[in-house]
């Protein structure tokens, strides 16, 4: 393993690139949005994203981001996936990441490094996946609709109106979203709004401001939707992240 620690300014973008090694990217502060051809993953404070070797990706920063990255040799594959995924970072995994950063480079020739690497990989493999992914459809018609909603997550346009500029009927779009993202169109739009709101909240917006930014006039309705998707209210979610720093 090898490691890298960086502090990056708000709105910084790491352009599309790939690595020969797998990587675990951990945000202690700020929010990262990792984008690949398959979708987007939002990584708030005290979460991490697993990026498999040779996966081309870009990273956009919301707020000042303290990035901690652990790179794993491509031969280390046991229990690990070939796709991106966002993980919660419980206390043990956090301390293992920070210890790896402290050592900078871990070698298979050192017994203690082999043990640390094995425990770290075990923790990555068993840690719960956070529901912070927005999968993108492959079909260009559905992808055009997805791009419209990503650009304007507060849009209240019905699917019939969005379909007019896509080249597909509303029924076809519904079928495409379900087949290619595993979600209904309505559920996909809700996920898009939650992930956009996460970035706003992490940048310092109030819950009310984040709700308005994604098209909710009722703060209570927004909180209920957020909890349904993420599993906790915005206040509880960011309180956990703050207490873990």
C-alpha positions, 0 to 999 in steps of 0.5 A: 500500500501507499498513501497520499494526504491532500487539502483541496480548495472549494470548487477544485476539480480533479479531471478524469483520470485512472490509476493502476492501483485500487484506491480508498479515498476518505474525506475528513472534511468537505464533500467529494463527488466522484463521477464515472461513465456509470454514475456519480457518488457523493462522499460527505465528511467521514465517508470514503469511496472505493475506486477500483483500479483502471476505473476512469473518474473525476472528483469535484470538491464542495467546500474545502476538502481534506482528502486521505487516499490509500492506494492498494496494489492491484493484486490485492483483490480478496473481497473487493469489488470492481465498481465504485461504492461509498462506505461509512467509516466507523472508528476502527476503519478510520484509525486504520486509514490514519495509521496507513497515512502515518506510515506512508508506504507499506511493504509486503516484506514487513510482517506488521505491514502485512497484518495492517493491510489484511485488517484494513482490507477486511474492514473495507470488505465488511463495511456497510455501503452508504446509499449515496450513488446516482446511477446514470442510464446508458440510453442517450434518450434517458441520459438527456433527461438525467442531465436536465435534472442533474443541472436543475434538481429543483425542477418540477417539470413532469416526465411528459414535458421532459420527454418532449426533448429526449426523443422518447415517450414517457412510457419508454423513459420509465422503462429505461430508467427502471432497466438501466438504473434499477430505479423508477424515474421518480425514485431516481429523481428523488436520489438526485435531489438527495445527493445535491442536497448533501453537497449543499448541506456540507457546504454550510447551507441550512436545511431549509436552504438545501430543501428549497435548492432541490424543489421542496417548499416544506422543510419537514417533507424534505427531512422525511424524504432525506431520512427515507433515502439516507436512513437519518435526518440531515441533522443526525447525519452531519452530527455523526460526521462532526463528532467523528473528526 
